Amino acid sequence: MPVISPPRLEQRPPRPYAAIRASVAMSEIPALLPPLSGEVLAWLAAHGEAPDGPEMWRYLVIDMAAKLTIEVGFPVAKVLPGDDRVVTGSLPGGTYAVTSFHGHPQGLMRATAEFLQWADAAGVTWDKHAEGQGEAWRSRIEWYLNAEFPDMDSWDTELAFLTR
């Protein structure tokens, strides 16, 4: 049975990262996004670097009826120069609302809905704005804390969304 932890607010510093950005429909996510993490790992290795933490997916624009713009990557120890395929920079520092989800990633949609409901009830304001028919988020991250486990039902995913 999937489990979501009690949400909390916490301060986080800026964090350098490297990722590949993709614009995908919801139905394309399972096929197109997971392979990108291996591509980022190979890029880091080719540049003599290694991840400085777990895999992350950063949701930049969410338009459920059309496309989502998502970055798949890893935190790194320092800001690196990107290229035409890999984007680099720093995740913004600030106050994040954070919760953890234990279970198969297919349950993340429900977990995220519960998290957003908690935020509404708690009066949390997200750092986002309207963009087209969707929403552009300054920092909305899924951290895949143990994605190397073969049993996806035992994965732990942290949701960390920047507040205003």
C-alpha positions in Angstrom: 0.0 0.0 0.0 1.5 3.4 -1.0 2.2 5.8 1.8 2.7 9.6 1.8 4.4 11.2 4.8 3.1 14.3 6.6 4.1 17.4 4.6 6.4 20.0 6.0 8.1 23.2 5.1 11.9 23.5 5.0 14.6 25.9 3.8 16.8 24.6 1.0 19.9 26.3 -0.5 20.3 26.6 -4.3 21.5 23.3 -5.7 23.5 22.8 -9.0 22.1 20.2 -11.4 22.4 18.8 -14.9 19.5 17.5 -16.9 17.8 16.9 -20.2 14.7 18.9 -20.9 11.8 17.3 -22.8 8.3 18.4 -23.8 5.9 15.4 -23.6 2.3 14.4 -23.3 1.3 12.5 -20.1 0.9 9.3 -22.1 4.5 9.6 -23.4 6.2 9.9 -20.0 6.8 6.2 -19.3 8.5 5.6 -22.6 10.4 8.8 -23.2 11.6 10.1 -19.8 13.2 7.2 -17.9 15.9 6.6 -20.6 17.1 10.3 -20.2 18.6 9.6 -16.7 21.1 7.2 -18.3 21.9 9.7 -21.0 22.6 12.4 -18.3 24.8 9.9 -16.3 26.8 9.1 -19.5 27.2 12.9 -20.1 28.4 13.5 -16.6 30.9 10.6 -16.8 32.2 12.0 -20.2 32.8 15.3 -18.4 34.6 13.7 -15.5 31.7 14.4 -13.1 29.3 12.3 -11.1 25.8 12.9 -9.5 25.8 14.5 -6.1 22.5 13.0 -5.1 19.5 11.0 -6.4 17.7 11.3 -9.8 15.3 14.2 -10.1 12.5 15.2 -12.4 11.8 18.9 -12.5 8.4 19.9 -13.8 8.8 23.3 -15.5 5.4 23.6 -17.3 2.4 21.5 -16.6 -0.4 21.5 -19.1 -2.2 18.1 -18.6 -4.3 18.6 -21.7 -1.3 19.2 -24.0 2.4 18.9 -23.1 4.5 19.0 -19.9 8.0 20.4 -19.9 10.1 18.3 -17.6 13.9 18.1 -16.9 15.3 14.7 -16.0 18.7 14.8 -14.3 20.8 14.8 -11.2 22.2 17.3 -8.7 25.9 17.9 -9.1 28.6 19.4 -6.9 29.1 22.6 -8.9 27.4 24.4 -11.8 28.7 22.9 -15.0 28.7 24.2 -18.6 25.8 22.7 -20.5 25.5 22.1 -24.2 22.8 21.7 -26.9 21.4 18.6 -25.2 22.1 18.9 -21.4 20.9 22.0 -19.5 22.7 23.0 -16.3 22.2 25.6 -13.6 21.0 25.7 -10.0 17.7 24.8 -8.5 16.5 27.9 -6.7 16.9 28.1 -2.9 14.0 29.0 -0.7 11.2 27.5 1.4 10.0 24.2 0.0 6.9 22.2 0.9 8.1 18.6 1.1 6.6 15.2 1.5 7.7 11.6 0.7 5.8 8.9 -1.1 6.5 5.2 -0.8 5.3 3.1 -3.6 5.2 2.6 -7.4 5.6 5.8 -9.4 2.2 5.2 -10.9 0.8 6.4 -7.5 2.6 9.7 -7.7 -0.3 11.4 -9.4 -2.6 10.6 -6.4 0.2 11.5 -3.9 0.7 14.8 -5.7 -3.0 15.5 -5.6 -3.1 14.9 -1.8 0.0 17.1 -1.4 -1.6 19.9 -3.3 -4.8 19.5 -1.2 -2.8 19.8 2.0 -1.1 22.9 0.7 -4.5 24.5 -0.2 -5.8 23.7 3.3 -2.6 25.0 4.9 -2.6 28.3 2.9 0.6 27.5 1.1 1.2 29.6 -2.0 3.3 28.0 -4.7 6.0 29.8 -6.8 4.3 29.4 -10.1 2.4 31.4 -12.7 0.0 30.7 -15.6 1.5 29.8 -18.9 -0.8 29.2 -21.8 -3.4 26.7 -20.6 -1.0 25.3 -18.0 1.2 26.4 -15.1 4.9 27.3 -15.0 6.6 26.3 -11.8 9.9 27.8 -10.6 10.9 24.6 -8.8 8.6 21.5 -8.6 10.8 18.5 -8.1 10.4 14.7 -7.7 13.5 13.2 -6.1 13.7 9.5 -6.8 15.6 8.5 -3.7 16.1 4.8 -4.5 15.3 4.4 -8.1 18.1 1.8 -8.5 15.8 -0.7 -6.7 14.3 -3.2 -9.2 11.0 -3.5 -7.2 9.3 -0.2 -8.1 6.7 -0.8 -5.4 9.4 -0.2 -2.9 10.6 3.1 -4.3 10.7 6.3 -2.2 10.1 9.6 -3.9 10.3 13.0 -2.3 8.1 15.8 -3.6 9.6 19.2 -3.0 7.8 22.3 -4.4 9.0 25.8 -4.0 6.7 28.2 -2.1 6.3 31.9 -2.5 
